[in-house]
Amino acid sequence: MPGDIILVTGATGRIGRFVVTDLLQRGYRVRATTSRNPPPDDQGLEWREVDLAKDGDLGWLVEGCSGVIHLAAELGKKSRMRPLNEGATERLAHAAEDAGVKAFCYASSIAVYGSGRSVEISESSPVLSIDQDVASEYWALDYVREYGRTKLAGERAIMRVAARMRCAVLRPAVVVDIGQIIGVREWSLFKRMLASHRHAHHIYVGDVSDALIWAIEEGLAGRGEAGRVDVYNLAEDDRDMPRHIDFMRKALAASGDRRYRVVSVPWVIDWLHDFLRFHTLPLRNPLWRMRFSSERLMRAGYQLKFGMAKAEQLALARLAKEAKTGAQSDLVSQNSPV
C-alpha cells in the first residue's frame, strides 16, 4: 500500500516510465532498475544498476520490497531473449519468494498466442510451443517468434516458483503512447496503404500502467489465492473504429497533414504480402485478423482508466496544436520584413 517499496524492472522503458511516475504519485516508494548509469535517487525513487540477464543472485534487489512489477525484457536481440525473458524472470521470482514479497506482476505479451487458429482469443486459447520454433505457429519474423516463446517461458517460470506470493501476468496488446499514435504518419506510403485496413490492437500505455498497479494492489491487499498466478489479456479490441485508417482520417481532419491521406488497399493484398514475406501459408490468422478479449480482467474488477478514445483525443489535440503553431509561424514569416 502507499509507503511500501515497489521494485520496477525495466523502469526506463516506455511502460516503465509511466509506472514509476504513477507509483510515486500514489505515494509508493519505488526502487527502479536500469542497465545504464543510474541518475541520483530522488523523491522516493531509488535507482539500482543491474544486468538482469547476467547477474545471478537478485536477493539484494528485492530486499525490503512489498511488490515487484517486472517489465524488463529483450525485444530485439535473440541471443539475449532466453537469458533475460525467461532466466532472469525465474531468478527474480525466486528472490522475491525468498524475500517475502507479497505481490508479483509480470508484463507478458499477446505475442504468446502467435497466429491463432481462431479469430477470438482468450486466456485459454492455444499458445506457442516453448521448446522449439515452429514457424507455422506465427506469421512473423524469427526474432518476433522467439520473443513470444521466451515471454511465455517467463510466465511458466513464475508458475513454477510461486508459492506464497500473489502473482499476476498481464498480456497487453500493442502498447502505444501519444507519440506512437501520431507516428503512423512517419510510416512509408506503402506501409500506410497496406496496414490501413488493419485492426490496430492499440492499448494506451497509461492504461497498461494503471492495470499493472491495480494487480499489485490486489496482491498487497491479500486478495486472491497465495501462490496462484492469474493470467489476463489486456486489450481494447471491442472499441469503435479500431483500424489505422479510422485514426488517419480523424488525424487528417485535425491537422491537414497529407501524410494521413491514404488509399486503403484490400485485405487480400496484405495477406498476399505476408505470404510472400514469410514463404508460408499456414491455416492460421495473422495478428490483424485476431481479436483479444479482456473479459476475464474486467470480471476480476479492473476497468480501463483512460481508454483509446481518450488517448486518441489527446493525440488529435496535439496534432491540432501543431497545425495551429505551424500556421502562426508561417504567418509571422510572411509578415517579416525582407
N, C-alpha and C positions, 0 to 999 in steps of 0.2 A: 504494500500500500504506500501512499505518498510518504517519503522519507526513507523508504527501502532503497537499497542499491540494486540496480538492474544492469547486467552486463549486456552490451550490444556489440556483437561482432560485425565486421563489415560496415562500420559506422560512417565511413567516408563515401559510401556508395549512394546511389540515387535514393533508395529506400531508407538507408541508414541515416542520412542527414535529417530526413523528416522524422524518423522515430526518435532520434536523440532530442531534437527540438520539442517534440510532443511530450516526451517523458519529463523533460526539465520544466516545461510549462505546467505540468500536472503535479509538480512538487517532488518528483523522484530524484534521487541521486543516480548518476549514470557513470558507469565505467565503460569506456569505448575503446575498441581495438583498431589499430592501423598497422600496416606493414611498412609505413614510412616513419620518418622522424616525427613524433607527436608534438602538437602545439602545447603550450603551458596549460596546466589544469586551471579551470575557470568556472565559477558559478555552479558548483556541484557536479561538474564534468571532469572526470579524471581519465587521461589517455594512457593506454598501455600499448607499447610497440611489440608485435608478435608476428611470426610467420606460422600460421596455424598448420600449414601443410608440412612443416619440418619440426616444429617444437613438439617434444614428446609429452612430458608431464605438464598438464594445464591446471593443476590444482591451485597454483598461485594466482591464476587469472580469475577464478570463480570464488575465491575465499571471501567470505563476508557478504556474498550476493544472495538476494532472495529469489531473483528470477534471471533467466537468460533468454535473450532474443537473438537467435543465431541466423545471421544474414550472410555472412562471408561465404563466397562461392567463386569458383573459377568458371567463366563462361566461354573463354576463347581457346586456351591452350590445353589440348587434350592430355598432355603429359602430366598436368597438374590437377586434372579433374578428379581422378580417383583418390590421390592423397588428400586433397582438400575437401571435396564434396562428400566423400564417404569417410576416409580415415580420420580427418580432423573432427568431423561431426561425432564419430563414435568416441574419440578420446575426450572431447568436450562434454559429452553426455555422461561418461564415466566420472569425470572430475566433478561435474555438478551433482551427481548422485552421492559421491563420497563426501562432498562438502555440505550436504543437507539442503541444497537448493530446492525451493518449494515448487517452482513453475518453470517450464522449459518450452519455448516456442521456436519452431523451425520453419523458415520460409523455403518451401519447395517450389514446384512449378507445374503448370498443366502440361509441360513437355513430357512428363512421366507417362502420359497416355499414348504418346506417339500419334499415329494416324488411326483413328478408331474405326472399327467395323460398323459401328452405329454412329449416327449423327448426334444423338443426345448422349452426353457424357455425365455420369455421376461418380461419386467416390467409389462405387462398387464396380465400375467399368474395368475391363482388362487393361493392364499396364504393360510396359516394355519388358523384354527379357533382360535381367540384370547381368547375367554371366557371359552373354555373347551378343555381338552386334548383329541383329537380324535386319538387314536393310529394308525388307518388305514391310516391317512394322511401322516405319516412319518415313514419310515423304520429306526428307530433309538431308542436308549435308552431313557428312560423317561426324563432325565435331558437335553438331546440334544433337544428333542421336546419342553421342557419348555424354553430353550434358544431361539429357533426360534420364539416361540409365544411371548415372552417378548420383543425381539428385534423389532418385528412387532408392538407390543403395543407402543414401544418408537417412532416409525415412526408416528403412528397415533396421539400420544400426541403432537408432533411437529406440525402436520397438524391442530390440534385444536387450538393451541396457536398462530401460525404465523399470523401476521397482517401487520407489516411494514418491518420485516427482509426479506432478500432474503435467502432462505433456500435450501439446497441440501442434499439428502440422497443417500449415496453410498452403494451398496450391493456387497461387494467384495466376490470373490470365496475363495479358500483355500490359505490364505496368508502365504508365506514362505520367510525366509531369506536364505543365503547361507548355513549356518549350517544345516538347516532343509532339504534342498535339498539333501545334502550329507548324512544326518542322516537316510535315508532309510536303510542303511547297519546295523543300530542298531536294526531294527525290527527283530522279531523272524523269523526263517526259514519258519514256517507255514504262517505267515502274508505276508512275501515277495513273497511266491509262490501264495497265494490266491489273493493278490492285484496286482500282476504284470501286469495283463491284463487291469487294471482299468485306465480310463481317470483320470489323476491326478487333474485336475481343479486348478492347481497352478497359482497364480498371485504373482509376485515379490513384496516384501514389499516396495522397492524403488519406484515402480510404484504406489502403493497404496498411499504412502506419497505424491507423486507428484500430483496425481489426487485430493486428498483432498485439497491441497493448490491451485490447479487450480480452484476448486469450490469456495473456499473462495475469491480468487482474482476476479472471475467473479462477485460475490456479492458485493465486495468492490468497484468495478468499476461501479456498478449500472446497470449491465446487467441483464436482466430478470425482471420479474414482482414482485414488492414488495408484500410480504405476500404469495407468491406461494412456494410450496415445490416441487422441481424437484427430481424425483427418477431415479437412474441409476444403472444398473448392472455394475460391474467391473470385467471382466474375460478376458481370452485369450484362449478360448476353440477352436478357429479355427486354432491354430498353428500346424505345422508339428510335428509328433512323440510326442504326449502328454501323452503317457502311462508311468507308472512306469517302465515297462520293457525296454522301449526305453532309459530312462536315465541310468538304471542299466547296460545296455550293453556298453554305452559310458563310464560310470564310471569304469567298469571292464577293458576296454582297456587303460584308462588313468592311472589307479592306480595299476592294478594287484590284487586288493583286492578281494579275493574269495567270500566274503560276497555278492558281486554284481552278482555272478554267480548263477542263479536260473532257475528252470524249471517252465514255466508258465502253470498254470492249466486252463482248460476250464472255461469260464464264468459261465456255468451252475452249477459248483461246488460252486462258490461264491454265486450264487443265492440260492442254497440249504442251504448253511451255514447261510445266513440271515434268511431264513425260519425257520430253527431250533433254531436260536438265539432269534428271536422275536415272534415265535409261531403264525405267521400270514402270509397270502399270499395275500396282497392287490393287486388290479388291478392297480398298480402304478409302477413307475420306481425308483429303488434305485439311489442314488446320482451318482454313477459311470456311469450310462447309460444316464444321463441328460446332456444337453448342454446349457450353459448360454450365451446369446447374449449381447455384449456391443455396439451394433449398435447405440442405442439411444445416448449413451455417445459420441461416435465418431461423430455422426451428430451434436451434440452440440458444437463440436470444439476441443475435447480433443484427443490427441494421446499419446500412451504409450511412456514414456521417455526411458525405458530400454528394456522391453520385456523379456519373459522367455528364449529366445535364448541367450541373453546376460547374464542373471542370471546363466544359465547352463554352459555357457562358463567360468564364474568366478568360479563356483563350480568345474569344471573339472580342471581348472588351479590350484586350491588349492589342489585337490587330487594328481595331478602330482607332485606338490611341496612336499607334504607329502611323496609320494613314493620315490622321489629323496633324501630327507633328511634322510628317513629311510635306504635307500641303502647305503648312505655315512656313517651313524652311524654303520651299520653292518661291513662295510669295515674297519673302524677305530678299531672296536672291534677285528676283525680278525688279524689285524696287530699289536695290542698292545702286549707288552711282558707279558708273564705269570709270 
